[in-house]
Structures are given as C-alpha cells and as structure tokens.
Amino acid sequence: MIWSTGPGHPRSRRLARLAMMSAAIGAAVIAATGVASASSGSATTRHLGVVPMMGTTAAKPLAAGDLIYHGGPIQPNPAVYLVFWGKQWTSDANGVQSYLTKYFQGLGLSQDHWSTVTSQYTGQGKHPTFGSSTVLKGTWVDNAANAPRKMSAGQIAAEARKGRAHFNAPNNTNTNIIVVSPHNTQPDGFPNAGFCAYHDITGGLPYTNMPYVLDAGRGCGQNILGGKLDGFSIVAGHEYLEAVTDPGAGNGWIDARGEENADKCAWMNLHKISLSTGSFAVQPTWSNKVHGCAG
C-alpha cells in the first residue's frame, strides 16, 4: 500500500493517477492504494488497493490480472532497518520489538521461501535475491523523547530520514526504513484513517509507517492465527514485500488497478512460516508465474 498526503506529496500524485484509472474501473472504486483497512463508523467501502479491516464488510481484493512493470527500481538486496520511535518503547510488555526483530532477522536466509516469490520481478536489469543473509540490517530505539501522540505523514517521513542517518544507511531505493510507532499513538490518523500500515518514499528513501497494530485489535490481525502479535508480521510483511517490488512507491510492479503485489492477496490464505528465528504469521503475495497468490 502507498499512502501520502498534501499538495505535491506522493499520495496526491498517486491519487491523481488512480483517479483517472477509476473511471474505467467503476464508480465503486476510489483512487487510493493501501494496506489493510478501510473502515469507519459507517459502512465500509472497498477502495482501490485498500483492504477492509477484518470483521467489516468484506471484500477480497479484486484481481486485475498480473502485475505490470512501470519502469522503476526494485530492491535487488532488500535492506530493512527497524526504528522503534519514542521513549514509550522502554516499556514493551507485549514483546513487539523482539517479535519484529526476530521476524526480519529470519527473512532472507535459506529457510525463507516466502520472500523468494518476489525474485521473479526484474527492474532495471536486476531482481531480488535471497538466501545468503538476513534482510535486517539494523534496529534502533529512538528514545531521545516520547514519540508524539499524533504524528503527521511528514513527521513519520522525517523520523525515517533520522533513522537512515542513525544507521548511516544508503539513501537509495534498496533501503527500507520501517518506523514502528508505540502503543496509544496515532500515526497519520491510525487507527481511524482506514489503514493498518503503508509504505512511501521521502527524498529517494523508501520507508514504512508501521503503527502499533494491536491498537486496532482484530481489524489489523490480532490473534488471527492464534498469536497476539500476528498482525505485526502480517502487516509489516505486507509492506516489506511491496517495498521489494515497488520501492519507488508507484513506478515498480503494479497491476492495472494500481494494486501492488501484497495488496492483491491481503488477508487471504493467512498462514505461518517457519524461519530460523521462529514461526510467524504472514499472507501470500502475488505471483505472475502462477497468476495468483503464492508464498
């Protein structure tokens, strides 16, 4: 999912492009792309690329055929950096830091046959490769101050840039900074803005807005496969896979309706994968090879 805001911001540009596409798709489709939720206090509407929260009116993503390459980069050697934002993380009773760290530590190693679905997608003469090293290149608890109670999209992007500087990570599309907000915060309107997470790009740097999804309960995957933290690996994994094949947030592999690889399989066929670091809940992702969800 991609989600941004403000005049000239990536969301505005993407919404404009998708708005033109929506006329051909039908009035029920609204130009926006995203992961994981599309619910308010009223009826749920299925937006383009957005999956309603679990437990609301429904809707599997509409398959619009295979993914189409739009000329941009992919991540040949995905490099994930976890930023746990705020002093609030000094208390982590649910073990979210450990869970997400172990999850990404296991991805990319030889036991990971889930990420490898993305290896079929080439971009600018390269394709994603896995099997020899973890995708996780660093973790950091930014505890200089409390994370804001409410964070704008711009503040989240700024925290991602701050994280990149802390890690001295390359400022390119192979880097993915995942900004994990603490409990009881509202990153870009979560949990009432209609998403569980999103990824975007700021100054050439891919990043993910990863809220504390337990604050949305089952709507963002809590206990969906029997684990309290299932939603963290499902939602963070969704955004990770999309960053691999579309790190430029709109110019990589996207289908005719504007959906990315994980959007097309969101909340479908949920299962657990066994990595060297543990067992984690995930969703499949789209495979052009089988013309369906795989992994």
Helices and strands as residue ranges (DSSP letters): H 10-25, E 35-36, E 68-69, E 79-85, G 87-90, H 96-106, G 115-120, E 136-142, E 150-151, H 153-167, E 175-180, E 186-187, E 195-202, E 205-210, G 213-220, H 230-245, E 253-254, G 263-265, E 271-275, E 278-282, E 285-287, E 292-294
